[in-house]
Amino acid sequence: MQAICALLVSLIAMATLFEYFSGIDLHIDQLLFIDSVQVRFPGRMAHFTAANFLVTGAMLYPFRFRASEKVADILAVTVGSASIFAIVGYLYGVPLLYGSVVYSAMAIHTGFGFLALSLGFLFIQKEQGFVRIFQAETAGGMVARHLVPAAILIPIIVGSGFNKFNFGQPKLGIAFIVVCNILLFVASIWSLAFALDKSEIARGMHQHASEIDGLTGIHNRRYFDRRLREEIQRCVRHSRHSCLILFDLDSFKSLNDTYGHQCGDLVLQKIAQACVQSIRATDVICRYGGEEFAVIAAETIGVDAMILARKIRSMVGLLQFEKFPSRITISSGVTQIGHAAPSSELAIAAADHALYQAKKLGRDRECLYSGIKVGDQVTLVN
């Protein structure tokens, strides 16, 4: 349907332009009604209007080649630029920009209509497009949102002053300078915004890569330290409760010595995958170091975090490996963070102390730290 409508618009526009340039009247403007007022071209759209409709038809046609979205955006910008020419022509009283005695003029409301149509098309969300930058939450997006409107309005306002007081300059020259400045400023700002956006995305990808553990594919210690600080600050600021879970593999050194480090790496990878399946989307799983992992459980109290730790231990216990028949077990230390542990150092020390108690009590279990200071009582939940 979109293709049919686009072709229909293009055909009407081409027929109208053919009438103008050939001098042959196809009577397409009199199909629905006949004008009672006799003018030179009764009911016929202007040259500029027909040309804009022709470009609009091509813009709306759903082409299937790779760069079709960019081509459509270029056509939309062309329609918008032609409309700006006509609008500026009306504002400054320059008939050459919107029509003349030689051919029919494009009405000012038609110019505004085409401008609105081109902007509406540009801002349709698509995978690739010029105005994608306006939605970007980056420095480039901020530059585009703040400066592009100014780049359009300021030359028009300044040009109006020159046009009013004249200063010995012809109106046509002022109008052309204004429109060219608009196009130049917008193109420059747009290019700068895209460059900033691309640079920021590249930095974000680099930062993301630097916070991923190469072996397991989950977040690493660097990411963990940052997220733990942020979560503690959030909990303290809003008086919320979250928990930190530290766990590591029992007898992992013996496993490496017996079956080799490649086998140990495979075990770590499988455990990371099991943890990702066990936690919620709001939780964070990281490789803390060696065979030790950390989970930041947001909006969770100690008892619920113990349930999550037990769930992770159960899933790890179900893992099977071809190279060795023994069951993999883990031990976990759990602590609440926030007011109970208002810094990363205290939270890690408390969870590590609970983990030590779980190892001391026989491994393959989880312990909840219940003291205010490190060294206080550790509660074992069976």
C-alpha positions as CSV (number, residue, x, y, z in Angstrom):
1,M,0.0,0.0,0.0
2,Q,2.9,2.4,0.8
3,A,4.4,1.6,-2.6
4,I,1.1,2.2,-4.4
5,C,0.5,5.5,-2.7
6,A,4.1,6.7,-3.3
7,L,3.8,5.8,-7.0
8,L,0.5,7.5,-7.3
9,V,1.9,10.8,-5.9
10,S,4.9,10.5,-8.2
11,L,2.8,9.9,-11.3
12,I,0.6,12.9,-10.5
13,A,3.6,15.1,-10.0
14,M,5.3,13.9,-13.2
15,A,2.1,14.5,-15.2
16,T,1.9,18.1,-13.8
17,L,5.5,18.9,-14.6
18,F,4.9,17.4,-18.1
19,E,2.0,19.8,-18.5
20,Y,4.1,22.8,-17.5
21,F,7.2,22.0,-19.7
22,S,5.4,20.7,-22.7
23,G,2.5,23.1,-22.8
24,I,0.1,20.2,-23.3
25,D,-3.0,20.3,-21.0
26,L,-3.8,16.8,-19.8
27,H,-6.8,18.1,-17.8
28,I,-5.6,16.2,-14.7
29,D,-6.3,19.3,-12.5
30,Q,-9.9,19.4,-13.6
31,L,-10.8,15.7,-12.9
32,L,-12.8,16.3,-9.7
33,F,-14.2,19.7,-10.2
34,I,-13.8,22.7,-12.6
35,D,-12.7,26.1,-11.2
36,S,-15.3,28.8,-11.6
37,V,-12.5,31.4,-11.5
38,Q,-10.5,31.4,-14.8
39,V,-6.8,31.8,-14.2
40,R,-3.9,30.8,-16.3
41,F,-3.5,27.3,-14.8
42,P,-6.9,26.6,-13.0
43,G,-6.5,24.0,-10.2
44,R,-3.0,23.1,-11.2
45,M,-0.3,22.8,-8.5
46,A,2.8,25.0,-8.7
47,H,6.1,23.9,-10.3
48,F,7.8,23.8,-6.9
49,T,4.8,21.8,-5.4
50,A,4.9,19.3,-8.2
51,A,8.7,18.9,-7.8
52,N,8.4,18.4,-4.1
53,F,5.6,15.8,-4.6
54,L,7.8,14.0,-7.0
55,V,10.7,13.8,-4.5
56,T,8.3,12.9,-1.7
57,G,7.0,10.0,-3.7
58,A,10.5,8.7,-4.2
59,M,11.1,9.3,-0.5
60,L,8.1,7.3,0.6
61,Y,8.6,4.4,-1.8
62,P,9.9,1.3,0.2
63,F,13.1,0.6,-1.6
64,R,14.9,-2.6,-0.7
65,F,18.5,-1.9,-1.4
66,R,21.0,-1.5,1.5
67,A,21.3,2.2,1.6
68,S,17.6,2.9,0.9
69,E,17.0,4.5,4.4
70,K,19.9,7.0,3.9
71,V,18.7,7.8,0.3
72,A,15.2,8.4,1.6
73,D,16.5,10.7,4.3
74,I,18.5,12.7,1.7
75,L,15.3,13.1,-0.3
76,A,13.5,14.2,2.8
77,V,16.2,16.8,3.5
78,T,15.8,18.0,-0.1
79,V,12.1,18.5,0.4
80,G,12.7,20.3,3.7
81,S,15.4,22.6,2.1
82,A,13.1,23.5,-0.8
83,S,10.3,24.4,1.7
84,I,12.7,26.6,3.7
85,F,13.6,28.4,0.5
86,A,9.9,29.1,-0.2
87,I,9.2,30.2,3.4
88,V,12.2,32.5,3.5
89,G,11.1,33.9,0.2
90,Y,7.7,34.8,1.6
91,L,9.2,36.2,4.8
92,Y,11.6,38.5,2.9
93,G,9.3,39.3,-0.1
94,V,11.4,37.5,-2.7
95,P,9.0,35.9,-5.3
96,L,11.8,34.1,-7.1
97,L,12.2,31.7,-4.2
98,Y,8.5,30.6,-4.1
99,G,7.3,31.6,-7.6
100,S,7.2,34.4,-10.1
101,V,5.1,35.9,-12.9
102,V,6.5,33.2,-15.3
103,Y,5.1,30.2,-13.4
104,S,2.6,29.6,-10.6
105,A,3.8,30.1,-7.0
106,M,3.9,27.5,-4.2
107,A,1.7,28.8,-1.4
108,I,3.3,29.5,2.0
109,H,1.1,27.0,3.7
110,T,2.2,24.4,1.2
111,G,5.8,25.2,2.1
112,F,5.1,24.7,5.8
113,G,3.2,21.5,4.9
114,F,6.1,20.0,3.0
115,L,8.5,21.1,5.8
116,A,6.4,19.3,8.4
117,L,6.1,16.3,6.2
118,S,9.9,16.0,5.6
119,L,10.6,16.5,9.4
120,G,7.9,13.9,10.2
121,F,9.5,11.4,7.8
122,L,13.0,12.1,9.1
123,F,12.0,11.5,12.7
124,I,10.4,8.1,12.0
125,Q,12.5,5.6,13.9
126,K,14.7,3.5,11.7
127,E,17.9,1.6,12.0
128,Q,19.9,4.1,10.1
129,G,19.0,7.8,9.5
130,F,20.2,11.3,9.8
131,V,18.0,12.2,12.9
132,R,19.0,9.1,14.8
133,I,21.5,11.4,16.5
134,F,18.6,13.4,18.1
135,Q,17.5,10.4,20.2
136,A,21.1,9.5,21.2
137,E,21.8,9.9,24.9
138,T,25.4,11.1,24.1
139,A,27.3,14.4,23.8
140,G,26.5,14.3,20.1
141,G,22.8,14.0,20.7
142,M,22.9,16.9,23.1
143,V,24.8,19.0,20.5
144,A,22.2,18.2,17.8
145,R,19.2,18.8,20.0
146,H,20.4,22.2,21.2
147,L,22.3,23.7,18.2
148,V,20.3,22.6,15.1
149,P,17.2,24.5,16.0
150,A,19.3,27.6,16.8
151,A,21.2,27.1,13.5
152,I,17.8,27.4,11.6
153,L,16.3,30.3,13.6
154,I,19.2,32.6,14.1
155,P,20.1,33.2,10.4
156,I,16.4,33.9,9.7
157,I,16.2,36.4,12.6
158,V,19.5,38.1,11.6
159,G,18.4,38.2,7.9
160,S,15.1,39.8,8.9
161,G,17.1,42.6,10.4
162,F,19.2,43.1,7.3
163,N,16.0,42.9,5.2
164,K,14.2,45.5,7.3
165,F,17.0,48.1,7.3
166,N,18.2,47.0,3.8
167,F,21.8,48.4,4.2
168,G,21.9,48.7,0.5
169,Q,21.6,44.9,-0.1
170,P,19.1,43.4,-2.4
171,K,16.5,41.2,-0.8
172,L,17.3,38.2,-3.0
173,G,20.9,38.2,-2.0
174,I,20.0,38.4,1.7
175,A,17.5,35.5,1.3
176,F,20.1,33.3,-0.5
177,I,22.7,34.1,2.2
178,V,20.3,33.2,5.0
179,V,19.2,29.9,3.4
180,C,22.8,28.9,2.6
181,N,23.9,29.8,6.1
182,I,21.1,27.6,7.5
183,L,22.1,24.7,5.4
184,L,25.8,25.2,6.1
185,F,25.4,25.5,9.9
186,V,23.0,22.6,10.1
187,A,25.3,20.4,8.1
188,S,28.3,21.4,10.2
189,I,26.5,20.8,13.5
190,W,25.1,17.5,12.3
191,S,28.6,16.3,11.2
192,L,30.0,17.4,14.6
193,A,27.2,15.6,16.5
194,F,27.7,12.4,14.5
195,A,31.5,12.5,15.2
196,L,30.9,13.1,18.9
197,D,28.3,10.3,19.0
198,K,30.6,7.9,17.2
199,S,33.6,8.7,19.5
200,E,31.4,8.3,22.6
201,I,30.1,4.9,21.4
202,A,33.6,3.8,20.7
203,R,34.7,4.7,24.2
204,G,31.7,3.0,25.6
205,M,32.5,-0.2,23.7
206,H,36.1,0.0,24.9
207,Q,35.0,0.5,28.5
208,H,32.6,-2.4,28.2
209,A,35.3,-4.7,26.7
210,S,37.7,-3.7,29.6
211,E,35.0,-4.8,32.1
212,I,34.4,-8.3,30.7
213,D,36.3,-11.3,31.9
214,G,38.0,-13.0,28.9
215,L,37.5,-16.6,30.1
216,T,34.0,-16.7,31.4
217,G,32.4,-13.8,29.4
218,I,30.8,-12.3,32.5
219,H,31.8,-9.0,34.2
220,N,35.3,-8.8,35.9
221,R,36.6,-7.4,39.1
222,R,36.9,-3.9,37.7
223,Y,33.2,-3.8,36.9
224,F,32.4,-5.4,40.2
225,D,34.2,-2.7,42.2
226,R,32.4,0.1,40.4
227,R,28.9,-1.5,40.6
228,L,29.3,-2.4,44.3
229,R,30.2,1.3,45.2
230,E,27.2,2.5,43.2
231,E,24.8,0.0,44.8
232,I,26.0,0.8,48.3
233,Q,25.6,4.5,47.6
234,R,22.1,3.9,46.3
235,C,21.1,1.8,49.3
236,V,22.5,4.4,51.8
237,R,20.8,7.3,50.0
238,H,17.4,5.7,49.7
239,S,17.5,3.5,52.8
240,R,17.2,0.3,50.7
241,H,18.5,-3.2,51.2
242,S,20.7,-5.2,48.8
243,C,23.1,-8.1,49.4
244,L,26.5,-9.2,48.3
245,I,27.3,-12.9,47.7
246,L,30.9,-14.2,47.5
247,F,31.4,-17.8,46.5
248,D,34.2,-20.0,45.3
249,L,34.8,-23.5,44.2
250,D,35.7,-26.1,46.9
251,S,39.0,-27.9,46.3
252,F,39.6,-26.1,43.0
253,K,43.4,-26.4,43.3
254,S,43.1,-30.1,43.6
255,L,40.9,-30.3,40.5
256,N,43.5,-28.3,38.5
257,D,46.3,-30.5,39.7
258,T,44.5,-33.7,38.9
259,Y,42.8,-32.9,35.6
260,G,44.7,-29.9,34.3
261,H,44.1,-26.2,34.0
262,Q,42.1,-26.6,30.8
263,C,39.6,-28.7,32.6
264,G,39.5,-26.1,35.4
265,D,38.8,-23.3,32.9
266,L,35.9,-25.3,31.5
267,V,34.5,-25.7,35.0
268,L,34.7,-21.9,35.5
269,Q,32.9,-21.3,32.2
270,K,30.1,-23.7,33.0
271,I,29.6,-22.2,36.5
272,A,29.5,-18.7,35.0
273,Q,26.8,-19.8,32.6
274,A,24.8,-21.5,35.4
275,C,25.0,-18.3,37.5
276,V,23.7,-16.2,34.7
277,Q,20.7,-18.5,34.4
278,S,20.1,-18.4,38.1
279,I,20.1,-14.7,38.9
280,R,17.5,-12.0,38.1
281,A,18.0,-9.4,35.4
282,T,18.6,-6.8,38.1
283,D,21.4,-8.8,39.7
284,V,25.0,-8.6,38.8
285,I,27.4,-11.6,38.4
286,C,31.1,-11.0,38.3
287,R,34.3,-13.1,38.4
288,Y,35.9,-11.7,41.5
289,G,39.2,-13.5,41.0
290,G,40.6,-17.0,40.3
291,E,37.8,-19.4,41.2
292,E,35.9,-16.8,43.2
293,F,32.7,-15.2,42.0
294,A,30.5,-12.3,43.3
295,V,26.8,-11.6,43.0
296,I,25.3,-8.2,43.8
297,A,21.6,-8.9,44.5
298,A,19.7,-5.7,44.3
299,E,16.6,-5.0,46.5
300,T,17.2,-8.2,48.5
301,I,17.4,-8.8,52.2
302,G,19.8,-11.4,53.8
303,V,17.3,-14.3,54.0
304,D,16.3,-14.0,50.4
305,A,20.0,-13.7,49.3
306,M,20.6,-17.0,51.2
307,I,17.9,-18.6,49.0
308,L,19.6,-17.2,45.9
309,A,22.9,-18.5,47.1
310,R,21.4,-22.0,47.7
311,K,19.8,-21.9,44.2
312,I,23.2,-21.2,42.6
313,R,24.9,-23.9,44.7
314,S,22.2,-26.4,43.6
315,M,22.6,-25.5,39.9
316,V,26.4,-25.8,40.1
317,G,26.0,-29.2,41.8
318,L,23.9,-30.5,38.9
319,L,26.7,-29.7,36.3
320,Q,28.2,-32.7,34.7
321,F,31.6,-33.0,33.0
322,E,32.9,-35.8,30.8
323,K,36.5,-35.6,32.0
324,F,35.9,-36.2,35.7
325,P,33.0,-37.8,37.6
326,S,33.3,-35.9,40.8
327,R,30.5,-33.4,41.8
328,I,31.4,-29.7,41.8
329,T,30.6,-27.9,45.1
330,I,30.8,-24.2,46.1
331,S,30.8,-22.3,49.4
332,S,29.1,-18.9,49.7
333,G,29.3,-16.0,52.1
334,V,26.4,-13.5,52.2
335,T,26.1,-10.1,53.7
336,Q,23.7,-7.1,53.5
337,I,25.1,-3.9,52.1
338,G,24.0,-0.3,52.7
339,H,23.7,0.9,56.2
340,A,24.9,-2.5,57.5
341,A,28.0,-2.2,55.3
342,P,28.3,1.4,54.1
343,S,31.5,0.9,52.1
344,S,32.9,-1.6,49.6
345,E,35.7,-2.6,52.0
346,L,33.3,-3.4,54.8
347,A,30.9,-5.3,52.5
348,I,33.7,-7.4,51.0
349,A,35.3,-8.1,54.4
350,A,31.9,-9.2,55.8
351,A,31.1,-11.5,52.9
352,D,34.6,-12.9,52.9
353,H,34.4,-13.6,56.6
354,A,31.1,-15.4,56.1
355,L,32.7,-17.4,53.2
356,Y,35.5,-18.4,55.5
357,Q,33.0,-19.7,58.1
358,A,31.2,-21.7,55.4
359,K,34.6,-23.3,54.5
360,K,35.4,-23.9,58.1
361,L,32.0,-25.6,58.7
362,G,32.6,-28.2,56.0
363,R,32.2,-26.5,52.6
364,D,29.2,-27.0,50.2
365,R,27.1,-24.5,52.1
366,E,26.3,-20.8,52.5
367,C,26.7,-18.6,55.6
368,L,25.0,-15.2,56.3
369,Y,27.1,-12.6,58.1
370,S,25.0,-11.1,60.9
371,G,27.5,-8.9,62.8
372,I,28.0,-5.2,62.6
373,K,31.8,-5.5,62.7
374,V,34.0,-8.1,61.0
375,G,34.6,-10.8,63.6
376,D,31.2,-10.8,65.1
377,Q,28.9,-13.8,65.0
378,V,28.2,-15.5,61.7
379,T,24.9,-17.2,61.4
380,L,24.7,-20.5,59.5
381,V,21.4,-21.2,57.7
382,N,20.9,-24.9,57.1
